[in-house]
Amino acid sequence: MDEREVKIYHERQRLQFCLLHSLNNLFQGKDTFTRSDLNKIAEKLDVDDPNKGSWNPVSLVFRPHHNEITGNYDINVLIAALQQKAKTVVWHDKRNGASSIGLDGTDDRLMGIVLNVPVTKFSGLWRSRHWVTLRCIQGVWYNLDSDFIAPYAFKDTQQLREFLDRIITAGAEVLLVMNDKQ
């Protein structure tokens, strides 16, 4: 298929809003989620946090589920956001490797894959994690990493499996985003 025929929404990285970009890339739409939406989810999680009594003044900026200034949302915000859209998250068991993930399209429950990958910058002085979306669009799997200039199309599911096995070995978490059963 000619790639020019396929319209792919790809949101680029800004500050530490990679979860926001990852979600919008997953749903293929600008403002499917906004910064305000994710902040509200994180604030609700903060209110419901049973450890709230252990907060300190630094907690006003570095909240339990996000950074008030830069974003940097955690897995709890991802799960709550996806639940709002009738999606569930299944944490992939790394011991099974990528071969156990049904990537061939026979299970229409798999909407996409969200990765949480380790990132090291500035000669190892900065260590963080980054959210990345993989999504099958019109039969082709794409890496919609917001750090990329453009989406990357995998040549086939074997190349995707090899990529997943490599990043699992490097410490990535693989989260399968499933459409809820109707």
Z-matrix of the N, CA and C atoms (Angstrom, degrees):
N
C 1 1.457
C 2 1.525 1 108.98
N 3 1.306 2 116.39 1 138.61
C 4 1.448 3 122.81 2 178.02
C 5 1.525 4 108.90 3 -70.24
N 6 1.354 5 117.42 4 121.26
C 7 1.463 6 121.72 5 -176.67
C 8 1.525 7 112.23 6 -60.57
N 9 1.322 8 117.68 7 -26.55
C 10 1.465 9 120.21 8 -179.87
C 11 1.528 10 111.62 9 -66.98
N 12 1.329 11 117.91 10 -20.91
C 13 1.454 12 121.76 11 179.62
C 14 1.531 13 111.80 12 -78.57
N 15 1.321 14 116.72 13 -22.11
C 16 1.454 15 121.46 14 -176.32
C 17 1.524 16 108.98 15 -93.10
N 18 1.328 17 116.08 16 121.29
C 19 1.468 18 121.65 17 177.58
C 20 1.520 19 107.91 18 -91.91
N 21 1.333 20 116.36 19 115.34
C 22 1.453 21 121.52 20 -177.69
C 23 1.517 22 108.78 21 -119.45
N 24 1.340 23 114.83 22 126.48
C 25 1.462 24 119.53 23 175.71
C 26 1.525 25 107.85 24 -82.98
N 27 1.327 26 116.61 25 129.15
C 28 1.465 27 121.53 26 -178.56
C 29 1.523 28 109.14 27 -139.16
N 30 1.323 29 115.39 28 109.60
C 31 1.463 30 121.38 29 -179.51
C 32 1.518 31 109.00 30 -92.28
N 33 1.324 32 116.90 31 134.15
C 34 1.466 33 123.46 32 -176.85
C 35 1.519 34 111.60 33 -90.70
N 36 1.324 35 115.54 34 156.43
C 37 1.462 36 124.29 35 -176.19
C 38 1.526 37 112.26 36 -67.15
N 39 1.343 38 114.65 37 137.77
C 40 1.460 39 122.65 38 173.52
C 41 1.522 40 107.04 39 -142.93
N 42 1.338 41 116.49 40 126.93
C 43 1.466 42 122.83 41 -176.01
C 44 1.532 43 109.63 42 48.24
N 45 1.340 44 116.89 43 -132.23
C 46 1.473 45 120.04 44 178.71
C 47 1.533 46 110.15 45 -112.36
N 48 1.316 47 115.76 46 41.01
C 49 1.462 48 120.82 47 -179.76
C 50 1.521 49 111.79 48 -95.09
N 51 1.327 50 117.08 49 32.59
C 52 1.460 51 119.98 50 -176.12
C 53 1.531 52 111.83 51 -62.76
N 54 1.337 53 119.02 52 -30.87
C 55 1.471 54 118.70 53 177.57
C 56 1.528 55 110.03 54 -67.43
N 57 1.313 56 117.13 55 -41.34
C 58 1.468 57 121.23 56 176.48
C 59 1.525 58 110.06 57 -58.93
N 60 1.319 59 116.80 58 -49.62
C 61 1.470 60 120.97 59 -179.86
C 62 1.529 61 111.05 60 -63.30
N 63 1.322 62 115.33 61 -40.29
C 64 1.461 63 120.46 62 -179.72
C 65 1.529 64 111.22 63 -62.27
N 66 1.334 65 116.65 64 -43.54
C 67 1.470 66 120.28 65 178.71
C 68 1.525 67 111.67 66 -65.03
N 69 1.332 68 117.43 67 -45.05
C 70 1.466 69 119.73 68 179.21
C 71 1.527 70 111.08 69 -64.91
N 72 1.327 71 117.29 70 -36.08
C 73 1.465 72 120.34 71 175.76
C 74 1.530 73 110.76 72 -67.21
N 75 1.329 74 116.57 73 -38.91
C 76 1.467 75 120.82 74 177.98
C 77 1.529 76 110.93 75 -60.83
N 78 1.327 77 116.60 76 -46.39
C 79 1.465 78 121.26 77 -178.06
C 80 1.520 79 113.06 78 -85.81
N 81 1.332 80 115.95 79 -2.62
C 82 1.460 81 122.28 80 176.70
C 83 1.521 82 112.73 81 57.12
N 84 1.340 83 115.80 82 46.02
C 85 1.455 84 118.84 83 178.29
C 86 1.513 85 113.54 84 -158.51
N 87 1.325 86 115.00 85 136.15
C 88 1.460 87 121.02 86 175.62
C 89 1.522 88 108.41 87 -65.70
N 90 1.302 89 115.55 88 134.55
C 91 1.465 90 122.89 89 177.28
C 92 1.527 91 114.03 90 62.09
N 93 1.343 92 118.08 91 23.23
C 94 1.463 93 118.79 92 167.40
C 95 1.524 94 107.00 93 -55.37
N 96 1.323 95 114.20 94 -41.70
C 97 1.462 96 122.23 95 169.26
C 98 1.520 97 107.19 96 -127.52
N 99 1.325 98 116.02 97 145.20
C 100 1.460 99 121.50 98 176.25
C 101 1.525 100 108.53 99 -115.67
N 102 1.310 101 115.05 100 168.70
C 103 1.463 102 119.93 101 175.67
C 104 1.530 103 109.82 102 -57.68
N 105 1.325 104 116.42 103 -40.73
C 106 1.463 105 121.45 104 178.54
C 107 1.531 106 111.16 105 -61.42
N 108 1.331 107 117.06 106 -42.14
C 109 1.473 108 121.01 107 178.57
C 110 1.530 109 110.79 108 -59.26
N 111 1.332 110 115.70 109 -48.78
C 112 1.466 111 119.49 110 -177.50
C 113 1.527 112 111.23 111 -69.10
N 114 1.344 113 117.11 112 -35.75
C 115 1.466 114 119.61 113 176.41
C 116 1.531 115 110.77 114 -63.15
N 117 1.325 116 117.28 115 -40.41
C 118 1.468 117 120.70 116 178.40
C 119 1.530 118 111.10 117 -63.79
N 120 1.320 119 116.18 118 -41.68
C 121 1.466 120 120.20 119 177.46
C 122 1.528 121 109.25 120 -61.97
N 123 1.330 122 116.48 121 -47.44
C 124 1.468 123 120.80 122 -179.21
C 125 1.530 124 110.77 123 -62.58
N 126 1.335 125 117.40 124 -40.09
C 127 1.468 126 120.57 125 179.33
C 128 1.520 127 111.21 126 -65.36
N 129 1.333 128 116.58 127 -38.82
C 130 1.463 129 118.93 128 177.04
C 131 1.527 130 110.62 129 -64.87
N 132 1.316 131 115.74 130 -40.28
C 133 1.466 132 119.37 131 176.04
C 134 1.532 133 110.45 132 -63.17
N 135 1.336 134 116.58 133 -38.14
C 136 1.470 135 120.92 134 177.47
C 137 1.521 136 110.90 135 -61.38
N 138 1.342 137 116.65 136 -45.34
C 139 1.470 138 121.57 137 -179.05
C 140 1.524 139 110.38 138 -63.00
N 141 1.329 140 116.21 139 -39.90
C 142 1.460 141 121.47 140 -178.24
C 143 1.534 142 113.02 141 -81.70
N 144 1.344 143 117.81 142 -3.18
C 145 1.458 144 122.40 143 -175.48
C 146 1.531 145 111.39 144 -67.41
N 147 1.339 146 117.68 145 119.82
C 148 1.465 147 120.01 146 -179.92
C 149 1.531 148 112.80 147 -68.86
N 150 1.333 149 118.69 148 -16.05
C 151 1.465 150 122.27 149 -179.89
C 152 1.524 151 112.49 150 -96.93
N 153 1.325 152 116.81 151 13.93
C 154 1.458 153 121.07 152 -175.53
C 155 1.529 154 112.17 153 -56.47
N 156 1.314 155 118.61 154 -30.47
C 157 1.452 156 121.98 155 -179.46
C 158 1.515 157 113.63 156 -64.49
N 159 1.342 158 117.36 157 -18.39
C 160 1.462 159 120.57 158 -178.46
C 161 1.528 160 112.34 159 -92.90
N 162 1.319 161 118.22 160 9.52
C 163 1.456 162 121.46 161 179.05
C 164 1.510 163 110.53 162 -68.40
N 165 1.347 164 115.88 163 159.60
C 166 1.462 165 122.21 164 175.35
C 167 1.526 166 108.20 165 -135.14
N 168 1.330 167 120.30 166 178.29
C 169 1.475 168 121.07 167 -177.79
C 170 1.526 169 114.29 168 -56.28
N 171 1.322 170 117.92 169 -31.88
C 172 1.461 171 121.24 170 178.29
C 173 1.532 172 110.47 171 -65.25
N 174 1.332 173 116.86 172 -24.97
C 175 1.467 174 121.36 173 -179.22
C 176 1.523 175 112.75 174 -64.82
N 177 1.327 176 118.19 175 -15.37
C 178 1.457 177 120.35 176 178.28
C 179 1.526 178 111.39 177 -68.07
N 180 1.317 179 117.22 178 -30.45
C 181 1.468 180 121.50 179 177.28
C 182 1.520 181 110.22 180 -99.95
N 183 1.320 182 116.74 181 -51.08
C 184 1.465 183 122.09 182 -178.81
C 185 1.522 184 108.37 183 -93.34
N 186 1.319 185 114.56 184 79.31
C 187 1.460 186 121.70 185 -177.71
C 188 1.527 187 109.91 186 -69.23
N 189 1.339 188 116.30 187 162.50
C 190 1.471 189 117.95 188 179.85
C 191 1.530 190 114.06 189 -60.09
N 192 1.347 191 117.44 190 -30.17
C 193 1.461 192 119.48 191 -173.82
C 194 1.523 193 114.41 192 -115.56
N 195 1.340 194 116.81 193 -1.18
C 196 1.462 195 120.44 194 176.20
C 197 1.524 196 110.06 195 -171.90
N 198 1.341 197 113.94 196 165.95
C 199 1.453 198 121.01 197 173.82
C 200 1.523 199 106.74 198 -96.45
N 201 1.307 200 117.18 199 124.21
C 202 1.462 201 122.52 200 -175.23
C 203 1.528 202 112.70 201 -58.33
N 204 1.323 203 118.03 202 -30.89
C 205 1.464 204 121.23 203 -175.01
C 206 1.526 205 112.05 204 -92.84
N 207 1.318 206 117.07 205 -48.97
C 208 1.471 207 119.66 206 -171.28
C 209 1.520 208 114.86 207 -101.34
N 210 1.316 209 118.35 208 -11.03
C 211 1.468 210 119.90 209 -176.27
C 212 1.510 211 109.76 210 103.90
N 213 1.324 212 116.18 211 -105.34
C 214 1.458 213 123.07 212 178.73
C 215 1.539 214 111.87 213 49.32
N 216 1.322 215 115.62 214 61.35
C 217 1.456 216 122.97 215 -178.00
C 218 1.527 217 111.24 216 -77.40
N 219 1.337 218 116.18 217 153.18
C 220 1.462 219 119.82 218 -178.21
C 221 1.529 220 111.95 219 -101.62
N 222 1.318 221 115.68 220 -179.73
C 223 1.466 222 123.17 221 -176.76
C 224 1.522 223 112.63 222 -58.76
N 225 1.329 224 117.43 223 -32.97
C 226 1.463 225 120.27 224 -179.48
C 227 1.521 226 111.58 225 -63.80
N 228 1.327 227 116.50 226 -36.84
C 229 1.470 228 120.91 227 177.34
C 230 1.530 229 109.08 228 -68.09
N 231 1.315 230 117.46 229 -41.70
C 232 1.471 231 121.23 230 177.48
C 233 1.524 232 110.64 231 -57.85
N 234 1.315 233 116.73 232 -50.47
C 235 1.467 234 120.86 233 -176.91
C 236 1.528 235 110.82 234 -62.41
N 237 1.334 236 117.34 235 -45.37
C 238 1.473 237 120.88 236 -179.69
C 239 1.528 238 111.24 237 -64.56
N 240 1.326 239 117.40 238 -40.41
C 241 1.471 240 120.66 239 178.93
C 242 1.525 241 110.49 240 -63.27
N 243 1.321 242 116.58 241 -44.39
C 244 1.467 243 119.95 242 -179.24
C 245 1.530 244 111.62 243 -67.42
N 246 1.325 245 117.29 244 -34.64
C 247 1.468 246 120.19 245 176.68
C 248 1.524 247 110.86 246 -61.93
N 249 1.327 248 117.62 247 -34.09
C 250 1.467 249 120.79 248 177.36
C 251 1.521 250 111.91 249 -62.70
N 252 1.317 251 116.65 250 -23.83
C 253 1.474 252 122.18 251 -179.05
C 254 1.528 253 111.59 252 -105.77
N 255 1.336 254 116.82 253 20.46
C 256 1.477 255 122.61 254 178.38
C 257 1.527 256 112.36 255 60.31
N 258 1.327 257 115.76 256 39.79
C 259 1.472 258 122.40 257 176.39
C 260 1.523 259 108.05 258 -119.24
N 261 1.315 260 115.57 259 152.45
C 262 1.458 261 120.65 260 174.66
C 263 1.526 262 109.15 261 -123.21
N 264 1.316 263 115.34 262 157.35
C 265 1.453 264 121.45 263 179.45
C 266 1.521 265 108.25 264 -110.79
N 267 1.316 266 115.54 265 130.31
C 268 1.460 267 121.59 266 174.37
C 269 1.522 268 106.38 267 -116.04
N 270 1.329 269 115.25 268 117.94
C 271 1.458 270 120.81 269 179.35
C 272 1.520 271 107.66 270 -74.72
N 273 1.332 272 116.92 271 119.65
C 274 1.466 273 121.19 272 -178.50
C 275 1.527 274 110.18 273 -72.93
N 276 1.308 275 115.96 274 131.58
C 277 1.464 276 121.85 275 177.72
C 278 1.533 277 108.51 276 -75.24
N 279 1.309 278 116.28 277 109.20
C 280 1.469 279 122.14 278 -176.17
C 281 1.522 280 113.45 279 -57.42
N 282 1.317 281 116.63 280 -27.97
C 283 1.468 282 119.48 281 -177.93
C 284 1.522 283 111.55 282 -63.44
N 285 1.328 284 117.42 283 -20.96
C 286 1.462 285 120.86 284 -177.63
C 287 1.525 286 113.81 285 -89.32
N 288 1.317 287 118.21 286 -12.25
C 289 1.456 288 120.80 287 -178.84
C 290 1.524 289 111.77 288 69.11
N 291 1.300 290 115.14 289 176.91
C 292 1.464 291 121.04 290 -175.64
C 293 1.521 292 113.18 291 -73.87
N 294 1.326 293 117.77 292 -18.82
C 295 1.467 294 120.36 293 -177.56
C 296 1.530 295 112.02 294 -63.52
N 297 1.335 296 117.13 295 -20.25
C 298 1.472 297 119.98 296 -178.96
C 299 1.532 298 113.16 297 -87.05
N 300 1.326 299 117.26 298 -1.22
C 301 1.473 300 121.17 299 178.70
C 302 1.520 301 108.41 300 -92.92
N 303 1.330 302 116.64 301 126.94
C 304 1.465 303 121.05 302 179.45
C 305 1.514 304 111.71 303 -76.84
N 306 1.319 305 116.49 304 92.67
C 307 1.466 306 122.05 305 -175.80
C 308 1.519 307 113.46 306 -98.23
N 309 1.323 308 117.06 307 -5.23
C 310 1.470 309 120.15 308 -171.52
C 311 1.521 310 114.37 309 -83.57
N 312 1.323 311 117.78 310 0.56
C 313 1.457 312 120.12 311 175.68
C 314 1.508 313 115.40 312 88.75
N 315 1.340 314 118.44 313 1.42
C 316 1.466 315 119.50 314 -179.61
C 317 1.533 316 111.36 315 -74.26
N 318 1.342 317 117.23 316 -23.58
C 319 1.464 318 121.23 317 177.23
C 320 1.519 319 107.82 318 -106.86
N 321 1.337 320 116.98 319 104.43
C 322 1.460 321 120.05 320 -177.32
C 323 1.527 322 112.60 321 -75.04
N 324 1.322 323 116.59 322 2.68
C 325 1.465 324 119.28 323 176.48
C 326 1.523 325 111.93 324 -73.57
N 327 1.356 326 118.73 325 -29.31
C 328 1.461 327 121.38 326 -178.81
C 329 1.524 328 109.29 327 -75.15
N 330 1.343 329 115.06 328 109.78
C 331 1.469 330 120.09 329 177.93
C 332 1.522 331 110.97 330 -80.45
N 333 1.332 332 115.46 331 -42.01
C 334 1.459 333 120.88 332 -177.55
C 335 1.512 334 109.88 333 -178.37
N 336 1.311 335 115.06 334 -172.97
C 337 1.458 336 121.80 335 -178.48
C 338 1.519 337 107.84 336 -130.25
N 339 1.325 338 115.56 337 132.66
C 340 1.457 339 120.78 338 173.48
C 341 1.521 340 107.11 339 -112.71
N 342 1.310 341 115.29 340 130.03
C 343 1.457 342 122.07 341 -179.79
C 344 1.520 343 109.70 342 -108.81
N 345 1.314 344 115.85 343 146.06
C 346 1.455 345 121.37 344 170.39
C 347 1.520 346 105.35 345 -120.59
N 348 1.332 347 115.01 346 105.28
C 349 1.462 348 120.65 347 -170.96
C 350 1.528 349 111.57 348 -109.17
N 351 1.334 350 116.49 349 143.35
C 352 1.464 351 119.04 350 175.88
C 353 1.524 352 110.66 351 -70.93
N 354 1.338 353 115.62 352 142.53
C 355 1.461 354 121.71 353 -179.54
C 356 1.524 355 107.99 354 -131.26
N 357 1.319 356 115.77 355 133.49
C 358 1.461 357 121.72 356 174.97
C 359 1.523 358 107.56 357 -124.06
N 360 1.339 359 115.99 358 128.18
C 361 1.474 360 120.57 359 -179.84
C 362 1.522 361 109.53 360 -131.84
N 363 1.301 362 115.08 361 168.18
C 364 1.463 363 122.54 362 175.95
C 365 1.528 364 111.27 363 55.37
N 366 1.327 365 115.54 364 53.63
C 367 1.465 366 123.03 365 177.91
C 368 1.526 367 112.84 366 54.37
N 369 1.320 368 115.32 367 37.01
C 370 1.455 369 119.98 368 176.06
C 371 1.515 370 114.92 369 88.36
N 372 1.333 371 117.98 370 -0.62
C 373 1.471 372 120.82 371 -179.54
C 374 1.526 373 111.87 372 -74.89
N 375 1.309 374 117.68 373 -25.67
C 376 1.458 375 122.41 374 -178.09
C 377 1.524 376 108.89 375 -118.29
N 378 1.317 377 115.66 376 119.45
C 379 1.462 378 120.57 377 176.42
C 380 1.514 379 107.89 378 -121.47
N 381 1.306 380 114.64 379 133.23
C 382 1.452 381 120.23 380 -177.38
C 383 1.517 382 108.30 381 -152.75
N 384 1.327 383 115.15 382 -169.78
C 385 1.460 384 121.00 383 174.78
C 386 1.519 385 107.36 384 -132.38
N 387 1.326 386 115.44 385 156.74
C 388 1.463 387 121.61 386 -174.03
C 389 1.526 388 109.33 387 -135.94
N 390 1.335 389 116.72 388 136.03
C 391 1.465 390 122.55 389 177.82
C 392 1.529 391 109.23 390 -89.68
N 393 1.324 392 116.19 391 134.65
C 394 1.469 393 123.14 392 -179.22
C 395 1.524 394 108.77 393 -136.23
N 396 1.322 395 116.93 394 140.13
C 397 1.464 396 121.64 395 176.64
C 398 1.521 397 111.26 396 -108.00
N 399 1.324 398 114.70 397 137.07
C 400 1.466 399 122.74 398 169.45
C 401 1.521 400 105.96 399 -116.07
N 402 1.321 401 116.49 400 134.20
C 403 1.463 402 119.06 401 -176.38
C 404 1.520 403 109.80 402 -146.33
N 405 1.322 404 115.10 403 140.40
C 406 1.460 405 121.06 404 175.27
C 407 1.529 406 107.68 405 -91.08
N 408 1.329 407 115.71 406 120.87
C 409 1.461 408 121.60 407 -179.21
C 410 1.519 409 107.63 408 -125.41
N 411 1.311 410 115.95 409 118.60
C 412 1.465 411 123.00 410 -178.42
C 413 1.528 412 111.46 411 51.17
N 414 1.343 413 115.31 412 44.49
C 415 1.454 414 121.14 413 173.99
C 416 1.521 415 115.98 414 83.89
N 417 1.326 416 117.79 415 1.07
C 418 1.468 417 121.81 416 -179.76
C 419 1.525 418 108.37 417 -119.50
N 420 1.337 419 116.80 418 130.97
C 421 1.459 420 121.28 419 176.34
C 422 1.523 421 109.45 420 -83.32
N 423 1.342 422 115.45 421 134.38
C 424 1.459 423 122.36 422 -179.97
C 425 1.520 424 110.69 423 -123.21
N 426 1.324 425 115.60 424 144.22
C 427 1.453 426 122.44 425 168.27
C 428 1.521 427 105.18 426 -94.18
N 429 1.339 428 116.10 427 113.96
C 430 1.457 429 122.06 428 -176.54
C 431 1.528 430 111.67 429 -103.96
N 432 1.326 431 115.48 430 35.27
C 433 1.465 432 121.81 431 -179.87
C 434 1.530 433 109.50 432 -53.97
N 435 1.329 434 116.13 433 125.62
C 436 1.469 435 120.51 434 -178.14
C 437 1.529 436 112.31 435 -68.38
N 438 1.323 437 118.29 436 -14.62
C 439 1.466 438 121.15 437 174.26
C 440 1.528 439 111.70 438 -78.73
N 441 1.327 440 117.76 439 -16.95
C 442 1.468 441 121.67 440 179.35
C 443 1.528 442 110.00 441 -78.56
N 444 1.311 443 115.92 442 148.25
C 445 1.460 444 121.23 443 175.72
C 446 1.528 445 110.45 444 -67.13
N 447 1.324 446 116.36 445 -35.42
C 448 1.468 447 122.20 446 -179.13
C 449 1.528 448 108.44 447 -146.69
N 450 1.334 449 117.56 448 160.47
C 451 1.470 450 119.72 449 176.86
C 452 1.526 451 110.93 450 -60.13
N 453 1.321 452 115.28 451 148.91
C 454 1.452 453 120.95 452 176.71
C 455 1.522 454 108.15 453 -109.40
N 456 1.340 455 116.72 454 123.36
C 457 1.467 456 121.89 455 178.46
C 458 1.523 457 109.55 456 -89.81
N 459 1.347 458 115.62 457 125.53
C 460 1.462 459 119.98 458 173.62
C 461 1.520 460 107.60 459 -75.41
N 462 1.332 461 116.27 460 142.69
C 463 1.463 462 119.54 461 -177.16
C 464 1.525 463 111.52 462 -68.68
N 465 1.359 464 116.41 463 -32.47
C 466 1.469 465 120.96 464 177.79
C 467 1.526 466 108.69 465 -164.73
N 468 1.332 467 116.70 466 177.49
C 469 1.468 468 119.80 467 -178.42
C 470 1.522 469 111.83 468 -68.44
N 471 1.320 470 117.99 469 -25.83
C 472 1.466 471 119.98 470 176.63
C 473 1.527 472 110.28 471 -64.54
N 474 1.318 473 117.89 472 -43.91
C 475 1.462 474 121.01 473 177.84
C 476 1.537 475 110.26 474 -63.59
N 477 1.323 476 116.92 475 -38.68
C 478 1.460 477 121.23 476 177.03
C 479 1.530 478 110.54 477 -63.37
N 480 1.334 479 117.30 478 -45.35
C 481 1.474 480 120.78 479 178.49
C 482 1.529 481 111.60 480 -60.44
N 483 1.327 482 116.51 481 -40.87
C 484 1.467 483 120.67 482 178.41
C 485 1.532 484 110.08 483 -63.23
N 486 1.331 485 116.30 484 -42.00
C 487 1.469 486 121.43 485 177.02
C 488 1.531 487 110.13 486 -61.06
N 489 1.329 488 116.68 487 -47.86
C 490 1.467 489 120.39 488 -180.00
C 491 1.526 490 111.52 489 -61.65
N 492 1.313 491 117.95 490 -43.77
C 493 1.467 492 120.64 491 178.24
C 494 1.526 493 111.02 492 -60.56
N 495 1.339 494 117.09 493 -40.26
C 496 1.469 495 121.14 494 179.04
C 497 1.528 496 111.31 495 -63.32
N 498 1.327 497 117.02 496 -46.03
C 499 1.464 498 118.15 497 -176.42
C 500 1.524 499 111.90 498 -75.59
N 501 1.327 500 117.06 499 -28.46
C 502 1.475 501 119.48 500 174.16
C 503 1.524 502 108.99 501 -62.67
N 504 1.327 503 116.20 502 -43.98
C 505 1.466 504 121.30 503 177.98
C 506 1.532 505 110.81 504 -61.42
N 507 1.331 506 116.82 505 -32.67
C 508 1.468 507 121.50 506 -179.18
C 509 1.531 508 112.70 507 -82.13
N 510 1.349 509 117.40 508 -0.98
C 511 1.461 510 119.87 509 175.90
C 512 1.511 511 116.05 510 106.23
N 513 1.319 512 117.72 511 9.76
C 514 1.462 513 120.47 512 179.40
C 515 1.520 514 111.41 513 -73.26
N 516 1.307 515 114.94 514 149.73
C 517 1.465 516 121.93 515 170.67
C 518 1.522 517 106.97 516 -99.95
N 519 1.322 518 116.94 517 137.24
C 520 1.460 519 123.11 518 -178.08
C 521 1.520 520 107.94 519 -113.95
N 522 1.319 521 115.36 520 120.06
C 523 1.464 522 122.24 521 -177.69
C 524 1.520 523 108.99 522 -117.56
N 525 1.313 524 116.11 523 117.89
C 526 1.465 525 120.73 524 179.72
C 527 1.525 526 108.18 525 -87.08
N 528 1.310 527 116.72 526 126.27
C 529 1.459 528 121.99 527 179.03
C 530 1.521 529 107.71 528 -97.57
N 531 1.328 530 114.10 529 116.15
C 532 1.453 531 120.18 530 -173.44
C 533 1.524 532 111.27 531 -109.64
N 534 1.342 533 115.47 532 140.05
C 535 1.457 534 120.93 533 169.82
C 536 1.516 535 106.87 534 -71.89
N 537 1.323 536 117.59 535 132.29
C 538 1.461 537 120.49 536 177.47
C 539 1.522 538 109.01 537 -64.60
N 540 1.345 539 115.59 538 146.10
C 541 1.458 540 120.02 539 175.85
C 542 1.512 541 109.18 540 -66.26
N 543 1.308 542 116.24 541 139.98
C 544 1.475 543 120.84 542 -177.89
C 545 1.500 544 110.87 543 -87.47
